[in-house]
Amino acid sequence: MSTNGHGGGVARPGFRMLTAGLLLAAAAWGLYSLDSQIQVFGFGASGPDARSFPRLALWLLAAVVALRLVLSLRSDDVPLGNPVRLGRVLAVTASSAAALWAMPQVGFFFGAAGAGIVVALMLGERRPLLLVLPLIVAAVVTLGGRHGLNIPLP
C-alpha cells in the first residue's frame, strides 16, 4: 500500500470512466461509419476531401479520451451512486442514440423533437409549456437548415 492509503491497483469505476467509455465508443463508431455517412464523389484527387476534417476530429477525440482514461485509472472517481440517476443518464443516452438511428426514417424534426422531450423529462421538467420548447427548437433548426442554409436534413 502506498503512503496515501491507496493501493497500486485500478480505482473503482465511476462517472469519469463511464463518460470516457461512452465518448470513446461514440468516436470509434463514428470512425467506423464515416465512409458510409459522408458521400464523396471524387475525381481521382489525392488531397483532403469532405471526410478529412471529421476523421481528424474523431481521431483527436478518441486519442484525448483514451489518454484521459489511461491517466485517470488510478485516481479516485465519483461513484455511480443512485441507480435512478444512472437510469436517467442511460435514458438520455439511449434516446439520443435512438433519435440519430431513426432520423433517416422519421426525419430530423421528429427525431430531434423526440430526443429533446425525453431529455427535458429526464431532467425533471413537468411544465407543459417548457415541454413544447424542444418542438419549437427542432422546428427552427429544421426550417433554418433546409431553407436558410440549404442543408439537406433527413
C-alpha positions as CSV (number, residue, x, y, z in Angstrom):
1,M,0.0,0.0,0.0
2,S,1.3,3.5,-0.8
3,T,1.7,6.3,1.7
4,N,-1.6,8.0,0.8
5,G,-3.5,4.9,1.8
6,H,-4.4,3.7,-1.7
7,G,-3.1,0.5,-3.3
8,G,-1.4,0.3,-6.6
9,G,-4.3,-1.1,-8.5
10,V,-7.0,0.4,-10.6
11,A,-9.5,2.7,-8.9
12,R,-13.2,1.7,-8.8
13,P,-15.1,2.8,-12.0
14,G,-17.4,5.8,-11.7
15,F,-18.8,8.6,-13.8
16,R,-15.5,9.6,-15.3
17,M,-14.9,6.1,-16.6
18,L,-18.5,5.8,-17.8
19,T,-18.4,9.1,-19.6
20,A,-15.0,8.4,-21.2
21,G,-16.1,4.9,-22.2
22,L,-19.2,6.3,-23.9
23,L,-17.2,9.0,-25.7
24,L,-14.6,6.5,-26.8
25,A,-17.3,4.1,-28.1
26,A,-19.0,7.0,-30.0
27,A,-15.7,8.1,-31.6
28,A,-14.9,4.6,-32.6
29,W,-18.4,4.1,-34.1
30,G,-18.0,7.5,-35.9
31,L,-14.7,6.4,-37.4
32,Y,-16.2,3.1,-38.4
33,S,-19.2,4.6,-40.1
34,L,-17.6,7.7,-41.5
35,D,-17.3,6.4,-45.1
36,S,-21.0,5.4,-45.3
37,Q,-22.2,8.6,-43.6
38,I,-20.4,11.2,-45.8
39,Q,-20.6,10.6,-49.5
40,V,-17.7,12.0,-51.5
41,F,-17.7,12.0,-55.3
42,G,-14.0,12.2,-56.1
43,F,-12.4,12.6,-59.5
44,G,-9.1,11.0,-58.6
45,A,-7.8,13.9,-56.5
46,S,-5.5,12.8,-53.6
47,G,-5.9,15.9,-51.4
48,P,-8.3,16.4,-48.5
49,D,-12.0,15.7,-49.1
50,A,-15.2,16.1,-47.1
51,R,-14.3,13.3,-44.7
52,S,-10.9,14.7,-43.8
53,F,-11.9,17.1,-41.0
54,P,-14.5,14.8,-39.4
55,R,-11.9,12.0,-39.5
56,L,-9.3,14.2,-37.9
57,A,-11.7,15.4,-35.2
58,L,-12.8,11.9,-34.4
59,W,-9.2,10.6,-34.1
60,L,-8.3,13.5,-31.9
61,L,-11.4,12.9,-29.7
62,A,-10.5,9.2,-29.4
63,A,-6.9,9.9,-28.6
64,V,-7.6,12.6,-26.0
65,V,-10.3,10.4,-24.3
66,A,-8.2,7.3,-24.3
67,L,-5.2,9.3,-22.8
68,R,-7.5,10.8,-20.2
69,L,-8.9,7.3,-19.4
70,V,-5.4,5.8,-19.0
71,L,-4.1,8.7,-16.9
72,S,-7.1,8.5,-14.6
73,L,-7.1,4.8,-14.0
74,R,-5.5,5.1,-10.6
75,S,-7.2,8.3,-9.4
76,D,-10.4,8.3,-7.4
77,D,-13.6,8.7,-9.4
78,V,-17.0,9.9,-8.4
79,P,-19.0,6.7,-7.7
80,L,-22.0,6.0,-9.9
81,G,-24.3,6.3,-6.9
82,N,-28.1,6.2,-7.1
83,P,-29.4,3.8,-9.7
84,V,-32.2,6.2,-10.5
85,R,-29.7,8.9,-11.6
86,L,-27.8,6.4,-13.6
87,G,-31.0,5.3,-15.2
88,R,-31.7,8.9,-16.2
89,V,-28.3,9.2,-17.8
90,L,-28.8,5.9,-19.7
91,A,-32.3,7.0,-20.8
92,V,-30.9,10.3,-22.2
93,T,-28.1,8.4,-23.9
94,A,-30.4,5.8,-25.4
95,S,-33.0,8.4,-26.6
96,S,-30.2,10.4,-28.3
97,A,-28.9,7.2,-30.0
98,A,-32.4,6.2,-31.0
99,A,-33.1,9.6,-32.4
100,L,-30.0,9.5,-34.5
101,W,-30.8,6.0,-35.7
102,A,-34.4,6.9,-36.6
103,M,-33.7,10.2,-38.3
104,P,-33.3,8.7,-41.8
105,Q,-36.7,7.1,-41.4
106,V,-38.8,9.7,-39.5
107,G,-36.9,12.9,-40.4
108,F,-34.8,15.4,-38.5
109,F,-37.7,17.2,-36.9
110,F,-39.3,14.2,-35.2
111,G,-36.0,12.7,-34.1
112,A,-34.7,15.9,-32.6
113,A,-38.0,16.9,-31.0
114,G,-38.5,13.4,-29.5
115,A,-35.0,13.4,-28.1
116,G,-35.5,16.9,-26.7
117,I,-38.7,15.9,-25.0
118,V,-37.1,12.8,-23.4
119,V,-34.1,14.9,-22.2
120,A,-36.5,17.5,-20.7
121,L,-38.5,14.8,-18.9
122,M,-35.3,13.2,-17.6
123,L,-34.1,16.5,-16.2
124,G,-37.3,16.8,-14.2
125,E,-39.3,19.3,-16.3
126,R,-43.0,18.8,-15.9
127,R,-44.4,22.2,-17.1
128,P,-46.3,21.7,-20.4
129,L,-45.2,25.0,-21.8
130,L,-41.5,24.0,-21.4
131,L,-42.1,20.6,-22.9
132,V,-43.2,22.3,-26.1
133,L,-39.8,24.1,-26.3
134,P,-38.0,21.1,-27.9
135,L,-40.7,21.2,-30.7
136,I,-40.0,24.9,-31.3
137,V,-36.2,24.5,-31.3
138,A,-36.5,21.5,-33.7
139,A,-38.8,23.4,-36.0
140,V,-36.5,26.4,-36.1
141,V,-33.4,24.3,-36.7
142,T,-35.2,22.3,-39.4
143,L,-36.6,25.3,-41.2
144,G,-33.4,27.3,-40.8
145,G,-31.2,24.4,-42.0
146,R,-33.4,23.5,-45.0
147,H,-34.5,26.9,-46.3
148,G,-31.9,29.3,-44.8
149,L,-28.7,27.4,-45.2
150,N,-29.8,24.8,-47.8
151,I,-28.6,21.9,-45.7
152,P,-30.2,18.5,-46.7
153,L,-31.5,17.3,-43.4
154,P,-33.0,13.9,-43.2
